[in-house]
Each structure stands twice: as C-alpha cells, then as structure tokens.
Amino acid sequence: MNPSPEFFAAVRQHRELSAKLGEGHPDVFKAFVKAFRLSPEFLIDEVHADLLATGLLPPSDTVLPNGERGWTSRGIAAQLVHRRD
C-alpha cells in the first residue's frame, strides 16, 4: 500500500515544526506521533528491522495488554546509553 497524502502532509508538518521549534519541542513530538500513526505498515516494518539490525532497539522487555511484545522507554534508553559508551 502506498503512503497516503495525509501521511506526507504529517511528515511535512513535522519537518517544518522541527526546523522552526527544534527537536525537543512538545509540538514537534506531537507532529512526529501523528506522522507515525499515519505511516504505512511496510514502512514501520522496515524501520523496525533497521533498528534491530543496527542494535538501536533492544530486545523487547514487556508484554502489551493485547499479548504482543513491546518495549519500555527505560529499556530503550538503557540500550542507547549502552551504545554510546
């Protein structure tokens, strides 16, 4: 499935806000989340595979209410700190 026009608009909005407000701004994070939610499944799968391959995403460390494996922010942060050292 091809990305929707709404996805491209959300990505554009994220880039514009990021350039204007800086990456740490809450509105930039909200724009990222919106773009992520509109992302086509194939893109999410690709990014997930890349994160695992590069070691940026640790092994899953929790189970979500629906039974799927997931990650905590603490586990991801620990992985990033470990890679930095």
C-alpha positions in Angstrom: 0.0 0.0 0.0 1.3 3.4 -0.9 1.6 6.1 1.8 -1.5 8.4 2.0 -1.5 12.1 1.2 -2.3 12.6 4.9 1.0 10.8 5.8 3.0 13.0 3.5 1.3 16.1 5.0 2.1 15.0 8.5 5.7 14.3 7.6 5.9 17.8 6.0 4.4 19.4 9.1 6.9 17.5 11.4 9.8 18.8 9.3 8.6 22.3 9.3 7.9 22.4 13.0 11.3 20.7 13.7 13.1 23.4 11.8 11.2 26.2 13.4 10.9 25.0 17.0 13.7 22.5 17.4 13.6 18.7 18.0 12.9 18.9 21.7 9.7 20.9 21.5 6.4 19.1 22.5 4.6 20.2 19.3 7.4 18.6 17.2 6.9 15.3 19.2 3.1 15.5 18.6 3.7 16.0 14.9 6.0 13.0 14.8 3.5 10.8 16.6 0.8 11.9 14.1 3.1 11.0 11.2 4.0 7.7 12.8 0.3 6.8 13.3 -0.3 7.5 9.6 2.7 5.5 8.4 2.0 2.6 6.1 2.7 -0.8 7.7 5.5 -1.7 5.3 7.4 1.4 6.4 7.0 0.7 10.1 8.2 -2.9 9.5 11.3 -1.6 7.6 12.2 0.9 10.3 11.7 -1.8 12.9 14.0 -4.2 11.1 16.7 -1.5 10.7 16.5 -0.6 14.4 17.0 -4.2 15.3 19.8 -4.7 12.8 21.8 -1.7 14.0 21.3 -2.5 17.6 19.4 0.7 18.4 16.3 -1.3 19.6 16.9 -3.7 22.5 15.1 -7.0 22.8 11.5 -6.5 23.9 11.2 -6.1 27.6 7.4 -6.1 28.3 4.2 -7.6 27.1 1.4 -5.4 26.0 -2.2 -5.9 27.1 -3.0 -7.4 23.7 -0.3 -10.1 24.2 2.3 -8.6 21.8 5.8 -8.0 22.9 6.8 -4.4 23.4 9.5 -2.0 24.7 9.6 0.3 27.7 11.2 3.7 27.4 13.6 2.6 30.2 14.8 -0.3 28.1 15.3 1.8 25.0 17.1 4.5 27.0 19.4 1.8 28.6 20.2 0.5 25.1 21.1 3.9 23.8 23.3 4.7 26.8 25.0 1.3 26.4 25.7 2.0 22.7 27.1 5.4 23.5 29.6 4.0 26.0 
